[in-house]
Amino acid sequence: MEKKQKILLALTLAGILLLLFLSRIIEPKEIAISDITKDYLDKKVKISAKITDSLTFDDTDFKLLTMEDSSGKITVTLNTNIIFESDETKYYEVTGKVQTYQEELQINAEKIVLLNP
């Protein structure tokens, strides 16, 4: 390879690595629940909402949360690797991917944080 090709290859690889790194650390902009549509499928979103109902499946530690903000409500799924204590009087910030289940939109949570503890 010529010297120019090696430099271009190194710059290209560095750019790809930088994009991968940035995609992991950049948080999505917070949106209202009512703004979540099928256009957001498989995209990461962030909401701030209150838990209005929760259902825990004991055998798997899988949780379903119904969360509501002033614009609407949505189901949030939590896997076993997310640990938090539910308090239905407080607001939480949820970051996750929008998915569908039985033609209903839901958020598969990657992170959930209590706001103003």
Residue frames as qw, qx, qy, qz and C-alpha x, y, z in Angstrom:
[[0.000, 0.887, 0.462, 0.000, 0.00, 0.00, 0.00],
 [0.343, 0.562, -0.046, 0.751, 1.03, 3.50, -0.64],
 [0.235, -0.089, -0.520, 0.817, 1.61, 5.88, 2.23],
 [0.337, -0.093, -0.057, -0.935, -1.51, 7.94, 1.36],
 [0.677, -0.208, -0.584, -0.395, -3.70, 4.83, 1.37],
 [0.538, -0.180, -0.701, 0.432, -2.42, 3.81, 4.79],
 [0.016, -0.040, -0.318, 0.947, -3.14, 7.28, 6.19],
 [0.506, -0.120, -0.276, -0.809, -6.65, 7.28, 4.69],
 [0.676, -0.203, -0.701, -0.098, -7.34, 3.80, 6.06],
 [0.378, -0.151, -0.621, 0.669, -6.16, 4.84, 9.54],
 [0.181, -0.002, 0.119, -0.976, -8.32, 7.99, 9.45],
 [0.606, -0.165, -0.493, -0.602, -11.35, 6.01, 8.31],
 [0.630, -0.228, -0.722, 0.173, -10.95, 3.45, 11.09],
 [0.201, -0.105, -0.471, 0.853, -10.45, 6.22, 13.66],
 [0.356, -0.085, -0.122, -0.923, -13.62, 7.93, 12.44],
 [0.673, -0.223, -0.617, -0.342, -15.65, 4.73, 12.69],
 [0.525, -0.205, -0.679, 0.471, -14.37, 4.08, 16.22],
 [0.001, -0.019, -0.259, 0.966, -15.20, 7.65, 17.22],
 [0.522, -0.165, -0.328, -0.770, -18.76, 7.29, 15.89],
 [0.678, -0.238, -0.695, -0.027, -19.23, 4.02, 17.78],
 [0.363, -0.143, -0.560, 0.731, -17.95, 5.61, 20.98],
 [0.175, -0.028, 0.069, -0.982, -20.18, 8.68, 20.61],
 [0.580, -0.225, -0.530, -0.576, -23.27, 6.58, 19.86],
 [0.608, -0.280, -0.709, 0.222, -22.84, 4.86, 23.25],
 [0.322, -0.266, -0.458, 0.784, -22.43, 8.00, 25.36],
 [0.168, -0.100, -0.151, -0.969, -24.78, 10.51, 23.71],
 [0.201, 0.363, 0.800, -0.434, -28.18, 10.53, 25.40],
 [0.086, 0.517, 0.649, 0.551, -31.34, 11.07, 23.35],
 [0.152, -0.232, 0.094, -0.956, -33.37, 14.25, 23.82],
 [0.171, 0.266, 0.819, -0.479, -36.28, 13.92, 26.26],
 [0.271, -0.176, -0.528, -0.786, -39.70, 13.70, 24.59],
 [0.581, -0.065, 0.360, -0.727, -43.31, 13.53, 25.74],
 [0.450, 0.053, 0.890, -0.050, -45.01, 10.14, 25.72],
 [0.574, 0.641, 0.388, -0.330, -47.63, 11.37, 23.26],
 [0.298, 0.781, -0.405, -0.370, -44.85, 12.16, 20.75],
 [0.313, -0.299, 0.889, 0.149, -43.74, 8.51, 20.61],
 [0.770, 0.406, -0.004, -0.492, -45.02, 7.05, 17.35],
 [0.949, 0.128, 0.261, 0.123, -44.13, 4.13, 15.09],
 [0.479, 0.814, -0.228, 0.239, -41.48, 6.42, 13.56],
 [0.243, -0.746, 0.554, -0.278, -39.49, 5.82, 16.77],
 [0.992, -0.079, 0.045, -0.088, -39.47, 2.00, 16.46],
 [0.898, 0.026, -0.056, 0.436, -36.03, 0.60, 17.38],
 [0.277, 0.645, -0.170, 0.691, -34.81, 4.09, 18.29],
 [0.444, -0.254, -0.591, 0.624, -33.65, 5.22, 21.69],
 [0.187, -0.735, -0.238, -0.607, -35.87, 7.69, 23.56],
 [0.266, -0.052, -0.632, 0.726, -35.90, 9.36, 26.96],
 [0.361, -0.648, -0.416, -0.525, -39.04, 10.17, 28.95],
 [0.016, 0.129, -0.636, 0.760, -39.79, 11.58, 32.40],
 [0.593, -0.324, -0.449, -0.585, -42.90, 10.06, 33.89],
 [0.466, -0.342, 0.580, -0.574, -44.62, 8.73, 36.98],
 [0.177, -0.005, -0.980, -0.090, -45.26, 5.03, 37.58],
 [0.584, -0.159, 0.040, -0.795, -49.02, 4.41, 37.74],
 [0.949, -0.099, 0.124, -0.271, -48.98, 0.62, 37.79],
 [0.122, 0.592, -0.795, -0.056, -46.42, -2.18, 37.98],
 [0.971, -0.019, 0.023, -0.237, -46.45, -5.92, 37.45],
 [0.084, -0.636, 0.767, 0.009, -43.55, -8.20, 38.46],
 [0.918, 0.118, -0.329, -0.188, -43.09, -11.71, 37.15],
 [0.621, -0.669, 0.395, -0.099, -41.46, -13.52, 40.09],
 [0.939, 0.029, 0.280, 0.198, -39.95, -16.40, 38.13],
 [0.684, 0.449, 0.153, 0.554, -37.95, -14.09, 35.87],
 [0.323, -0.557, -0.159, 0.748, -37.69, -10.74, 37.73],
 [0.170, 0.319, 0.503, 0.785, -39.20, -9.21, 34.59],
 [0.037, 0.539, 0.500, -0.677, -41.26, -6.08, 35.28],
 [0.149, 0.570, 0.533, 0.607, -43.91, -4.21, 33.35],
 [0.124, -0.432, -0.360, 0.818, -44.46, -0.62, 34.37],
 [0.191, 0.782, 0.496, 0.326, -47.23, 1.65, 33.22],
 [0.364, -0.318, -0.114, 0.868, -45.80, 5.15, 33.14],
 [0.147, 0.828, 0.509, 0.184, -47.65, 8.39, 32.63],
 [0.270, -0.131, -0.059, 0.952, -46.74, 12.00, 32.01],
 [0.271, 0.476, 0.300, -0.781, -49.07, 14.93, 31.31],
 [0.394, 0.392, -0.452, -0.698, -49.44, 13.87, 27.67],
 [0.850, 0.089, -0.365, -0.368, -50.22, 10.16, 27.94],
 [0.688, -0.460, 0.546, -0.128, -49.11, 6.75, 29.15],
 [0.653, 0.483, -0.568, -0.133, -46.93, 3.92, 27.91],
 [0.950, -0.309, 0.048, 0.013, -45.75, 0.49, 29.05],
 [0.141, 0.775, -0.607, 0.106, -42.10, 0.18, 30.04],
 [0.973, -0.081, -0.216, 0.026, -40.42, -3.23, 30.26],
 [0.192, -0.798, 0.547, -0.165, -37.55, -3.84, 32.69],
 [0.834, 0.181, -0.517, 0.067, -35.14, -6.75, 32.58],
 [0.818, -0.492, -0.227, 0.194, -33.34, -8.30, 35.52],
 [0.651, 0.089, -0.115, 0.745, -30.17, -6.26, 35.02],
 [0.044, -0.552, -0.010, -0.833, -31.90, -2.99, 35.96],
 [0.431, -0.400, -0.702, 0.402, -32.25, -2.54, 39.70],
 [0.080, -0.322, 0.071, -0.940, -34.45, 0.16, 41.18],
 [0.008, 0.362, 0.800, -0.479, -37.07, 0.68, 43.86],
 [0.051, -0.513, -0.587, -0.624, -40.49, 1.66, 42.57],
 [0.040, -0.413, -0.506, 0.756, -42.27, 4.60, 44.18],
 [0.202, 0.601, 0.686, 0.356, -45.56, 5.56, 42.56],
 [0.112, -0.919, -0.274, 0.262, -45.43, 9.09, 44.00],
 [0.295, -0.676, 0.338, 0.585, -42.18, 10.07, 42.25],
 [0.655, 0.718, -0.093, -0.217, -41.04, 10.77, 38.71],
 [0.742, -0.258, 0.503, 0.361, -38.44, 8.72, 36.88],
 [0.336, 0.707, -0.417, -0.462, -36.31, 9.33, 33.82],
 [0.839, 0.062, 0.539, 0.041, -36.38, 6.30, 31.53],
 [0.244, 0.646, -0.545, -0.476, -34.04, 5.76, 28.59],
 [0.593, -0.007, 0.805, 0.032, -34.68, 2.86, 26.25],
 [0.029, 0.080, -0.717, -0.692, -35.67, 1.59, 22.81],
 [0.628, 0.203, 0.158, -0.734, -39.19, 1.80, 21.45],
 [0.023, -0.039, 0.976, 0.213, -40.63, -1.62, 20.60],
 [0.639, -0.104, -0.186, -0.739, -44.06, -3.04, 19.83],
 [0.062, 0.009, 0.977, -0.203, -45.91, -5.82, 21.61],
 [0.184, 0.543, 0.817, -0.053, -49.31, -6.90, 20.33],
 [0.247, 0.639, 0.399, 0.610, -49.37, -3.78, 18.15],
 [0.332, -0.932, -0.147, -0.005, -48.90, -1.48, 21.16],
 [0.415, 0.674, -0.364, 0.490, -45.84, 0.73, 21.53],
 [0.746, -0.656, -0.068, 0.096, -43.68, 0.21, 24.60],
 [0.166, 0.837, -0.484, 0.194, -40.22, 1.15, 25.82],
 [0.924, -0.107, -0.277, 0.241, -37.65, -1.52, 26.60],
 [0.282, -0.944, 0.163, -0.059, -35.76, 0.29, 29.38],
 [0.741, 0.348, -0.356, 0.451, -31.98, 0.39, 29.34],
 [0.306, 0.060, -0.470, 0.826, -31.74, 2.85, 32.23],
 [0.347, -0.756, -0.445, -0.331, -34.16, 4.19, 34.83],
 [0.360, 0.093, -0.413, 0.831, -33.27, 6.97, 37.28],
 [0.223, -0.754, -0.572, 0.234, -35.27, 8.58, 40.08],
 [0.220, 0.601, 0.085, 0.764, -35.67, 12.32, 39.50],
 [0.198, -0.582, 0.249, -0.749, -35.25, 14.63, 42.50],
 [0.594, -0.186, -0.770, 0.136, -35.03, 11.93, 45.20]]
